[in-house]
Amino acid sequence: MNENQIVDRLKQHDERALGDIIDKYTALVSAIIYNVSKGRLTSSDMEEAAADAFFTLWNHADKVEAGKLKGYLSAIAKTKALDKMRTVKTPEIIDIEDVTLADEYTISDNMDRQVLHDDLCEALNQFGEPDKEILVRYYYYYQTAPKIADIMGLKLEAVKSKIKRAKVKLKAFLTERGY
């Protein structure tokens, strides 16, 4: 069954569709939660965040567009990981006078980072699949080339080759924009 059919069934609140999605995407959701939390969540906290992600998907099934299930679920997983980290972590009160910023840091640096982020997103959107997914897994989720090859069912050399070619394209794209 293809993704569009599963999304249609999910929108009709077919519990089997949710089960199919859970079976297919649990590993991805778990990896996102682990990577976002940088290992700071316990196993039970990560499981709870994953369950919350699928529950949120179920409750907002009408918002899922055909062909965008994976991206939508990934965004939910990231949000749930951040939410869980906020609830587990005790907030610390920091006296502003105790904070020392590096002399070279300015507000414009933060704005530059946002512009770079926007440019990188634009660059990534120019890649087709599976190249875009490989790049996201490699640079955002910090997965190794062998792991990506295994997960995506591709040959290791193909993954390495795609990463290498993408680096060249990204460099050209960023150089063109003055980086």
Disulfide bonds with the S-S distance in Angstrom:
none
